């Protein structure tokens, strides 16, 4: 993709306005906390301290909106405390009298905020926001004592927001409910698509998100609703059963009475899963549609289906019953062992270890940290040197728009400039025409904050309109910044955005050259999963196989990493190096089919105590060797071959394994790998 087209696509995505479900109650709670902090600070300490405390409350509320499974009060307190420390250290290092000492701290702080993305997007966003707001708040105090007071008020703003989350709860466990409901709804959609496409793909992201949401701290485990524990496990087990019921390779013809019956069962499963998802999302009793219940309970299934399809249908009905029973809201908490999440205190060493692991030359996180620290320092120096005043608008824009990948950085730069242009123009026009006093400016700032909280998920450009107006009104409470015109603020914001965009062009971390490595990782992980499944036919252990489960989770993580890499590479202005977009799509489809074939085998694992199949052990070893060698070939730009697996399957022609699916499953696995070779053939030189 050319640079011109890349800029066009990223600008379009940055200015896109979405229509998600608005949450006015949560937005009003955040605005209420901000109003309480600003009003109290104005009454007792004046507008300057009120501005500092308002920034603390404003940022703490934003932290509670991030996609995190931790308690919202904890996020608010962490945000307020980190911003307070940043502001105090910034002033002590001499933001006013010793700007170069402050510049050294700014570079260090920004570098660490860039590395914080290694711990996840929530940590990265909070750290970046702290740097951006610190650039404003360090200009407000006039002495070390007042700086300490400002830091205390900033932390108090976080405390107020945390207290309001506890005192005025809105949808307790709402994020966890949505994650689990989304997983069940995805399963329902999958069941309906299988009616028309027996080999339809399934995106595992909703299941992975629900699994992440299921991890709780010890305190959360004591209060978690029972319906949030258990349904995810059943949904995980339903997916392979749905696939095996629909796939013709398992035994149901593509047309005829058996296929019609399978379509009825799949439609009923979709309806039941949707009902369970709705009940969990809203905390209501499950209301099952009578036609779906009748379709699942009818005795016709046993008369029409036989063999493996009949077993799959019976297992599906049992699992759906377990899902419905688990989804019913109950007052008692589950006694099952919960997935544990480390507390904030224990999280510190884990985060430091992740940040330290990114200190390597090929790390995109390290490149982002270097870029953002260099750009912020350059923006600070240029903003200070230019005769506009309040030069922090330039570095503040840079640090807020920069992300570890090209697409988000460029999209947010365009959105930031457009939103700032509109917001600053409107707010400055109000200030210069209406001349609002201190309290009216504070009220307008709170109103803008409410708009930002309400519209945060509609698009970055829309939210930046409110943010820019909020900063203008807040600093205008005591007349600060009124000498700066719209043109000067917009020019400084444009400067910060241009520096951010230029930095990625000069020091990029393109995802396109790493696509082969991502594909190889996914292939190797899928091979280990398929090998673990095949090994359980040689050593039957029933449906509970921890090694199979761990291999499946690793394969899912690798698949998501591949999908995210392809998505980021789509709009990068670089020539492909071995994988074009078409080749990446075909190769991804082939590896997904390989994983689906392994999932069919998993759905019919033999029960504990069943007779072992010695041929499965040879299949497992062949799968492991072939996929490991194939992954190495993919990385090294050679055409992969699957000789071990092909020879193993060929030896079964005279004496096939005594299992209804093992031979067919092995052939499906080999066909998927052959499709991968065909997809990569135009992009790889022939093996010599």
Secondary structure as UniProt FT lines:
FT   HELIX           3..14
FT   HELIX           24..44
FT   HELIX           47..64
FT   HELIX           72..92
FT   TURN            93..97
FT   HELIX           99..115
FT   HELIX           116..119
FT   HELIX           121..137
FT   TURN            138..140
FT   HELIX           144..167
FT   TURN            172..173
FT   HELIX           174..196
FT   TURN            198..199
FT   HELIX           205..214
FT   HELIX           218..223
FT   HELIX           226..228
FT   HELIX           231..246
FT   HELIX           248..250
FT   HELIX           257..282
FT   HELIX           290..297
FT   HELIX           300..304
FT   HELIX           307..327
FT   HELIX           344..357
FT   TURN            361..362
FT   HELIX           364..385
FT   TURN            387..388
FT   HELIX           392..401
FT   HELIX           406..434
FT   HELIX           438..455
FT   HELIX           456..458
FT   HELIX           460..475
FT   HELIX           476..478
FT   TURN            479..483
FT   HELIX           486..506
FT   HELIX           512..514
FT   HELIX           515..538
FT   HELIX           546..570
FT   HELIX           581..603
FT   TURN            608..609
FT   HELIX           614..635
FT   TURN            636..637
FT   HELIX           643..650
FT   TURN            651..654
FT   TURN            660..661
FT   HELIX           662..681
FT   TURN            682..683
//
